Amino acid sequence: MDCTLIGAPLQIGAGQLGCEMGPSALRIAGLRTALEELGHSVKDNGNLSPRAFDEMPHPNKAVHHLGETVAWVEALSAAAYEHSKAGMPIFLGGDHAISAGTVPGLARRAAELGRPLFVLWLDAHTDFHTLETTVSGNLHGTPVAYYTGQTGFDGFFPALAHPVATQNVCMIGIRSVDAAEKAAIRTTGITVHDMRVIDEHGVAVLVRNFIERVRAANGLLHVSFDVDFLEPDIAPAVGTTVPGGATFREAHLIMEMLHDSGLVTSLDIVELNPFLDERGKTARLLVDLVASLMGKRVMDRPTVTG
């Protein structure tokens, strides 16, 4: 497969600085080499930069860095559309606000192809706030509400030509949801699998069911992977840790199943904050998980000796 790495060092959507170093950490951890060793062709397009921007005041005084975020959304949407024409774009975040740009660009490409876009959201959070409901003002908590066409963004974020249908979004790993998000998401068709559902049914059943829905609709599948999806003990490099996340094996199983499906056409890796990491532990794990998504098998892994 032809893969394109696109850095998006956006960190102002989060409350804790450091995500802007995420793209560099993934590169240093050997992402390109890992993909090339699997036989993929890899082009690194470097890091995106937003256009010049003005600050945008908002009635919700908690909202911050709105003008800069909008500029990033525009740049990321254009890049996602361009690089999804041929091959697989892999976006290296940056905080999860990048998905407010990547997903609309991918949805535009899917619409041109006459195919629906599906999104697998691997995250501890639903990120379903609007500009009106966010209390923290951190815009990494808003992308899903935006790209599914919810109200509360008009006049600020770019108008959506192709919002993603809520029934095409599946969230796995959820374990931290604000009251406003919970009330809003219940009115949609979004599938939400929290950690209890994983404990009761196992992650394989949930992923397999979603894959079959994508296949039946002849859809394109975008995977958006937040570091806080993972158990903090194995992935400490994130500013929004929530205990009880996915295990090493659960995460690799998901990636292996996605590879076997042959349906994944694009990927976000977000919220990696190397400032909080332990000697590159999280960055290396993310590289290994992306390798699983791209074809690395359990039997390919060397034995680790003490």
N, C-alpha and C positions, 0 to 999 in steps of 0.2 A: 504494500500500500504506500502511496505517496503521502507523507505526513508533513504538515507545516506547523512549526512552533511559533507562537505569537505571544510575546510578553505583554502583560497588562499590569504595570506596577501601580495600581490604584490602591490607596490605603485610607483615603479620607472618608470612605463609606463606613469605616469601622471606628470603634471608640479607642482602640489601642494601636499605636504606631508600630510599624515593622513589616507589614505585609508587602510594602514596596520592594523588599528584598527577596520576596518569594520566587520570582522568575529566575533570579541569579542563583539561588540555592538549588533549584531544580536542575539547572544547567550544570552547576558544579557537581551535583550528586550523580551526574552521568546519564541524564534522560536521553540525550541524542544517541549516545553510544549503545544504551540498552535497546533502543528501537532498531538501530542499524544492525546489531547482532542478531536480531530476529528476522532480518532480511528486508526491512522496510527502507524506503528512500526518505531521507529527512532533510528538510530545508528549515533553517532557523532564520526567521524574519526579524529577529531582534525585538525590541520593545516599542510598543505604540506610544504616541504622545497625543494629548488632546489639543484641540485648537485653542487660541486665546479665548478667554471667557470673562464675563462680568458676573459679579455676585447677583444672585436672585433672592430677594426677600420673599418670605412665605408667611402666611398668617399663623402657621404653627411655628412659634419662635424656637422650638427645640431643633427644628431642621437646620442642619449646617452643611456647608460646602455644596449647596444645591447647584450653583452655576457650574462649578468644576465637574460635578458628577454628570450633569447633562452633557457637557462637552465630551466626557469619556464615553457616555452611552452612544453618542453619535459616532465617535471614532470606532468603537467596538462593533457597532451594528454594520458599518460600512466594511470593516475588515472581515467580519464573519460571512457576510454576503459574498465578498470577493473570493475568499479562500475556500469557500465550500463549493465552488464551481467544479473543482477537480481535486480529489484527494480528501484527506482528513485534517481539518484544522484542530490544533490542540492549544487551548488558551491557558497561559500560565499566570495565575493571579498572584498577588492582588486579592482584595477582599471580594465578597460575594456580590457586591454591587456590579461587578463586571457582567454578570448574567443578564442584567437589565439591558445590556447592549448586545451581547453575543446571541441570545435567544431570538430577539426580533430580526436580526440579520439572517439567521438560519431559517426562521419562519418565512421570510421573503423568498429565499432560495427554494424552500420546499413548495411554496405556492406556485412558483414558476414551473416547477417540475410536475405539478398536479398531484402532489403527495402530501399527506398530513405530517406535521412535525409532532413527535412525542418527546417528553422530557422525563428522564429518571433523575430525581432530586435526592441525592444521598447527603443527608444533613441532619444535625440535631435539631434544627429550627425550620419552621415552615417559611419564614421570610415573606409573610403575607400581610405586612403592614402597608398602609398607604402614607402619603405625605401628611395626611390629616390625622391618622391614628397613631403614628409613631410617637412614643414618649421620649425615647433616648435621642431621637433625631438622627441616628446612625442609619444611613441609607442602604447598608448591606442587608437590612431587614425588610426591604421593599420589592426586590426584583420579581418575585412570583406574582404578586398582585399586579404589578405593572404589565408584565408580558402576557398575562392572561386577560388583559383589558378591563380590569376593575376601575371603578371611578376613584377620583382623588388625585389624579396626575395631570388632568387637563390644564393647558396653559403653562406647564412647566416642563415635563418630560416630552419628548417628541411624540407626535400622534402616531398610533399604531395602524399600519395598513393590514397587517396579518396577525392579530392576536392568537395565541395558542389556546385551543379549546381546553377548558378545565378538565374535561374527561380524558385528555391526553397526557395529563401530568400524574406521575406516581411518586410519592415521597416515601422513603424508607429510612428508618433510624431516628425518627422524630422523638424527642423527649423533653423539649422546652418550648412551650407555646404560650404567648400572652393571651389574655382573655379576649381582647379585640380581634386578634387573629383567629382564635378558636371559633368565635361567633361568626365571623365572615366566611371562614373556610367551609363551615357546615352548610352554607347555602350554595356551594359549588359542586362540581362533579369530580373534584380532585380526590384521588385515592391516597389516603394517609395511613401508613403502617408505622405505628410507634414500636418501641422496643418490646412492649408486652406481646404484641402480635408476633414479632420475631421469636420471642421465647416460646410462645404457644405453638406456632406452626412451622418454624424454621424458615430461614431466609430463602432457601432454594425454591420453595413453593411460591412465595410472593414474587420473586424475580421471574420464574417460569411463566406465571400467569400474565404478567405484564408483557413479557416478550411475545407471548402468543397473541395478545391484543395488537401489538405493533405489527406483527407479521400479517395478521388477518386484514389489517387496514392498508397494507403495503406502505407503511410509514417509514419515515426517517427518524432515527433515535439519537437524541442528544443526551449525554450524561454530564451532570453537573455535580462534582465531587468536592465536598467541603471537608477539610481536615477534621472538624469536630464531629463528623459522622463516626469517627473511630474512638475507641476507648482511650482516654487521656494517658493511661500508663504506657501505651505503645506509640502514641502520637502526641507528645506534649506541646508541640510548637504551634499553638493556636490560642488566641486571646479570648475565646469563648468556650472553654472546656466545660463539658457536661458529663458527669460520671455515668457509666453504664452504656457506653457506646459499643459499636461493632468490634468483634475480636479480629485478630490477624487472619484466622481461617475464614471467618464469615466474609470479610472484605475480599480476600482472594477468590473465594468461591463465586461471589457476585461477578467479579471481573472475568473469571474464566467462563462463566455462563454467558456473559455478554459477548465475549469473543466467539464462543461457539455459535451464537445466534447469527452472526454476520450482519447485524442490523445497525450497529453503532457507526455513525457518520461524523461525529464531532464530540469534543470533550472540553470541559472546564475543570481546572484544578485550582481551588481557591483557599484563601485564609491561612496559607502557610506563613508563619511568622518566625523566621530563623533566629531572631533575637531571643525567642523563648525555647529554642531547641536544645537538645543535649548532644553536642558534638555531631550534628547532622543526622541524628537518628530518624527524625520524622521525614526529612527530605529523601533519605535513602529508601524508606518504606514506601513513600509515594511513587518513586521511580519504579520500584518493584511491582507495585499495584498496577501502574500504567503498562508495564511489561506484560502482566497477566492479561490485561484487557486486549493487548495486541498480540497475544499468542504464546506467551511463556507458560509452560506447564509445570506441575508439581515435580515431575521427574527430571526437569531441567535444573533444579536447584541443588547447589552443592551442599554437602554436609558442613555444618558449622561446628568447629571444635573449640573447646575451651582454652 
